[in-house]
Amino acid sequence: MTRPTPAEREAAAAELAKVRDRIDVLDRRIVELLGERAELGLAAGRVKAIAGRRAVRDSVREREVLLRVAMANGGPLPQDGLLSIYRRILAVTRALESRDRTHGDDAADA
């Protein structure tokens, strides 16, 4: 392979900056969507509590979510990597729900 010319290196650096800018925009959107998902998870937890469901974890629902995620994956993320990300999202959402239930009980007792 031949060495890139200074002009090619400059063009590549400009292209890299554009790609990174797009990644930054996507990262902001992902954070917004994760926040929205967390809010919905909290809402679901509150409804579960009102309905008398004591367990925070719903393993059937979690399997359904992971299955839908796996089926939606068209790449390039490897399946195990994407599922690992989603398992972490589910775990963090469960932790938020647990904390919400605990603090909600404290507020009700006050």
C-alpha positions in Angstrom: 0.0 0.0 0.0 1.3 3.4 -0.9 1.6 6.1 1.7 -1.2 8.7 1.6 -0.3 12.2 0.4 -0.6 15.2 2.7 -3.8 16.1 0.9 -5.2 12.6 1.4 -4.3 12.7 5.1 -6.0 16.1 5.4 -9.1 14.9 3.7 -9.1 11.8 6.0 -8.8 14.0 9.1 -11.7 16.1 7.9 -13.8 13.0 7.3 -12.9 11.6 10.7 -14.1 14.8 12.3 -17.4 14.6 10.4 -17.9 10.9 11.5 -17.1 11.8 15.1 -19.5 14.6 15.0 -22.2 12.3 13.8 -21.3 9.8 16.6 -21.6 12.6 19.2 -25.1 13.4 17.9 -26.1 9.8 18.1 -24.6 9.5 21.6 -26.8 12.4 22.7 -29.9 10.7 21.1 -29.0 7.4 22.7 -28.7 9.0 26.2 -32.1 10.7 25.6 -33.7 7.4 24.6 -32.2 5.6 27.5 -33.6 8.2 29.9 -37.0 7.9 28.3 -36.8 4.1 28.6 -35.8 4.4 32.3 -38.8 6.7 32.9 -41.1 4.1 31.3 -39.5 1.3 33.4 -40.2 3.3 36.5 -43.8 3.9 35.4 -44.2 0.1 34.7 -42.8 -0.6 38.2 -45.2 1.8 39.8 -48.1 0.1 38.0 -46.8 -3.3 39.0 -46.7 -2.2 42.6 -50.3 -0.9 42.5 -51.4 -4.1 40.9 -49.9 -6.0 43.9 -46.9 -7.5 42.1 -44.2 -7.6 44.6 -41.3 -8.8 42.4 -39.3 -6.2 40.6 -37.9 -8.7 38.2 -40.1 -10.3 35.6 -38.0 -12.9 33.9 -40.6 -13.7 31.3 -40.8 -10.1 30.2 -37.0 -9.8 30.2 -36.7 -12.8 27.9 -39.3 -11.3 25.6 -37.3 -8.1 25.4 -34.0 -9.9 24.8 -35.7 -12.0 22.1 -37.1 -8.9 20.3 -33.7 -7.2 20.5 -32.0 -10.2 19.1 -34.5 -10.5 16.3 -34.2 -6.7 15.5 -30.4 -6.9 15.3 -29.3 -6.6 11.7 -25.6 -6.1 12.6 -22.9 -5.0 12.6 -23.1 -5.5 16.4 -22.5 -9.1 17.3 -25.5 -10.6 19.0 -23.7 -11.4 22.2 -22.5 -7.8 22.5 -25.9 -6.3 21.9 -27.6 -8.7 24.3 -24.9 -7.8 26.9 -25.8 -4.1 26.5 -29.5 -4.9 26.9 -29.0 -7.1 29.9 -27.2 -4.2 31.6 -30.0 -1.8 30.6 -32.5 -4.2 32.2 -30.4 -4.6 35.4 -30.1 -0.8 35.8 -33.8 -0.4 35.2 -34.5 -3.0 37.9 -32.2 -1.1 40.3 -34.1 2.1 39.6 -37.4 0.4 40.2 -36.2 -1.1 43.5 -34.9 2.3 44.6 -38.1 3.9 43.5 -40.2 1.4 45.5 -38.0 1.8 48.6 -38.1 5.6 48.5 -41.8 5.5 47.6 -42.5 3.5 50.7 -40.5 6.0 52.8 -42.5 8.9 51.4 -45.8 7.1 52.1 -44.7 6.4 55.7 -43.7 10.0 56.3 
